[in-house]
Amino acid sequence: MTPAVPGALTVRPLDPQGDAELLHRWITHPKAAFWMMQDARLEDIEREYMRIAAHEHHQAFIGLHDGEPAFLMESYDPRYVELEGLYEPEPGDIGMHFLVAPTDTPVRGFTLAVITAVMRELFADPAVRRVVVEPDVSNAAVHRLNEAVGFVAAEKIVKPEKEALLSFCTREQFATATGAAV
């Protein structure tokens, strides 16, 4: 079932310059170690998200909790971004990354609510048939979250920056795991 977290979770397009300071705080926080940008300078973050904004196969969004920035969401076409040549893509595949903002007042179940909202947002596009992720093989916490929303691990793959666990979640797997209508 979808976790019960009070408040609405929505997304808006990311503004690479306007959101750079916010993203810098989130991405360089120790809890974001798997984002692999711990040493990034503010200008590195701004440049990276300007690159994404200009990319025709990669998008970034700021996730909002009751209108306040609370998470980062990225989607990409795995035929051209992150997984090019590393697996056999199927029509309707979309890649996804998400990062929950660090907080001093954690809400139980919030990260599960966020990944559920991210998946719901991706499946809102009727052309999306399957979500693909490639987390670091050692990121056990995200593997549990992925499994909770219906992902099934397929295989370990080697990317230039890490060994990743390639995993897939179909629309039907997401609906079965979460009870969400998609």
Summary of the structure (lengths in Angstrom):
residues: 182
radius of gyration: 15.5
end to end distance: 13.5
largest distance: 42.1
contacts: 533
relative contact order: 0.16
helix: 32%
strand: 27%
